[in-house]
């Protein structure tokens, strides 16, 4: 497995950010749609494993399969472009602007949501035999996840909102570390191993991932979860998106860029 030095893979990160900003609207939407759908399937898979085995760690260990697959296929998650796209602007790459960054984020958000919602509808049909009967055990579990991570936060007021935001920050700190880890290696196995570890951490720890939630909460509503669309937006999706933005850009993108790409001058020895 070929390993790239930090200065080399951070350069690849900036190149990737530039590429995403210059991508056509059509390609951005297709790639983000597929990313949202694949990650949603991985979430459904992980919850199914957890319910069937009674072991949350097993589900967390297997969830990264979807994340690894979508990145190897060249698809885009909002959490990843939060980290990569701004680097191209900071590096003054031709055609890279902040308006372009916002355009990219908006398109990827829409594509991710459409993909995740498609899978939510499909899985809701499977869990209820076409809405002809009550949800099965996995559907029940997903419905309760939606309740606990919306009205559960709301019950704590400002403290709940702070907790939700921090979970969003920590989530994309880990997820974007996985994105970056894929740049460290030139082999498929090396990329997969690098991505697997931090993504497993985020899932097992119950951190908040905006795209995973684009699946969990709509399907929870479809399955009769005891919360509303406004609960989902105010007490999960919006704060989670903001937390993901801060976590990925601040603790991964900017730190690596500032110390490995724009390295400070060496101090003079006494």
N, C-alpha and C positions, 0 to 999 in steps of 0.2 A: 504494500500500500504506500504510494508516494505521498509524502507529507510536505505541504508548502509552509514556508516561514511566514510569520505574521505580516510582514510588509508585503509579501506576495499575495496572500489571500485577502487582505484588506483592499488592495488595488482591484482585485476581482469583485469585491463588494461594490466599490464605487462604479466600476464598469457596468455591473448588473443594475445599479440604480439608474444610470444613464439610459440603459437599454429599455427599462420599464417606462421611463418618461417619454421616450420617443416611439413607443409601440402604438399601433393604430387602435382606434376605439373598438373595432371588431375583435381584434386579437386579445385585447385586454379583457373584454367581457367574456369571451369564450374561455380563456384560461382561468379567469377568476370563478366563472360558473362551475367549471369542472373541479377546481380546488375545493369550493364549498361543498359540492356533492360528495366528493371522495372523503373529505374530513367528516362529514355527517355520517356516512356509512361506517367509518372507523369508530365514531362515537357510539352508534347503535351496536356495533360489534362488541365494543368494550363493555357497555352496559349489559349486553346479553351474556357475555362471559362472566361478569361479576354476579349476575343473578343466578346463573346456572351452577356456578362453582361455589358461591358464597364467599369468594375471596377477591376483595377489591384490588389487591396487588397484582393478581393475574391479569385482570382487565387493564390495569395501568401499563403492565409490561407489554401487552399486545396492541394497545391503542396506537403507538407510534408507527405501526405498519402503514396506516393510511397517510400519515404525515410524510413519511419517507417516500411513499409511492408518488404522491402528488408533486413533490419537489423534483424527483428524478424525471418526471414527465414534463417538467417545465411550466407547471401551473402556478398561479399566484394567490397567496392569502393576504388579507389586509394587514395582519400582524407582521408579515415579512416586508411589505412595501412601506410600512410605517418606519422601518429601520433603514432600508436601503435607498429609497427614492430621494430623501433630503441630502444624502451624501453627495449626489451628483451636483446639486445646487451649491453646496458648500465648496465643492472643488471647482466651481465655475466651468463646468462642462458645457460645450456649445449646445444651445437649445434647452438647457435645463433651467427652469424658472420655478418660483414658488407657486405660481398659478398652475403650472404643469403638474406640480406635486399634488395640489388639491384636486385637480382633475383626475389624476391617477387614483388617488385614494377614494374619490367618489365612485368612479367606475368599478373599482375592485370591490368596494362595499356592496354595490348593487348586484354584481355578478356573484359574489360569495353568498349573499342572502338568497338569490334566486336558486342557486344550486342546492343550498342547505334546505330550503323550503320544499323543493321538489322531492328530496329524499324524505323529508318529514311527512309529506302526504303519502308517499309510497309505503313507508314503514307503518304509518297509522292504519292504512288499509290492511297490511299484513297482520298487525297486532289485534285487529278487530274483525277479521274476515269480511272486509269491505264495509265496516261500520254496522255489521249485522248483529254483533254481540259485544259484551263488555270487554275491555282490554285484557290481554293475558298478563302473566306475572311481569314480563319485561315492560309492557305498556304501563302497568301500574307503577312500576319503579320510576319510569321516566316522568310520569305525571307528578309524582311526589318530589322529584328533583326540581321541577319548575316551581312548585309551591314554596319549598324551603329556601330557594335562592331568589325569591322575589319578595313575597310577603314576609318571609323569614327575616330578611334584611330590614324591611320597612318597620317591623315590630321594634327594632332597636333605634329607629330615628337616625339622627346624625351619626351616631356611632356605627350603625349598620351601613350607612352610605360610605363612611370612611373605610370600613372593613372591606366592602365591595370594591372600592377604588384600589386599595392596596393589593387585594388579590388579583386585580387586573394588571397592576404594575408588575408584580412578581411573575404572573403568567407569561407575559411577553418578554420579560427578562430571560426566562428559561426557553421559550419558543424561539425567540430571535437568536439566542445562543445556538440553538439547533440549526437555524438557517445559516448562521455564520460557519458552524462546524462543517457544513457541507462544502464550503469553499476551501477547507483545509486540506482536502484529499483530492486526488485525481482519479481514484478508483471508486467503483460503485460500493464495494464493501466498506471502504473507509468512510465514504459519505454516510452510508446507512448507520454505521456504528456511532458516528459523531452526532447524528440527528436523534438517534434513539434515546440516548441517555437523558438529556435535559427535558425532552418531551414527556418521558415517563415520569419524571419528577413533578412536572406541572400537573399532570392528570391525576396522579395519586394524591397529591396534596390538596386537590380541590380548588386550585386557582381558577380564575374566571377568564375564559377565552371567548372573545366576541363571536367568532365564527362557529365554534362548537355550540354556543348558546343560540345562534340562529337556527339550529336544528332542535335543541332540547326544549326550548320554550314554545315555539310554534307547534311542535308535535304534542307537547304537554297540553296546550289549549285544545288541539284537535281530539285529544283523548279524555277531555273533561277535567283537566286540572283546575283546582280552585284558586285561580288568579286571573287577572284581566290583561288585555293587550297593553294598557297603560302601566300596569304593574311591571310587565316585562320591560317596557321601554325605559321607564323612570327608575325602577329599582333593579335593573340589571344591564340592559344592552348599552344605554348611553354612558353610564359611569364606567362600564367595562371597556368600551371603545376608548375612552379617555385614558383609563389606566393602562391599557395595552399600548397606546401611543407613547405615553411617558416612559413606560418600562422598556420598550424596544429601542426607542430613539436615544433616550438618556443613558441607560445603563449598558447598552450594547453598541449601537451605531456610533454615537459621539465619542464614547470612551475609546473604542478601538481606532477610530479615525484620528483622534487627537494624539494618541500615543504611538501608533504604528505607521500612520501615513503622514501626519504633520508632527513628526517627532521634534521635541524641543531641543535646542542646542545642548551639547554635552557640557557639563560643568567643568571648569578648569581645575586641575589637580593643584594642591598647595605646593 
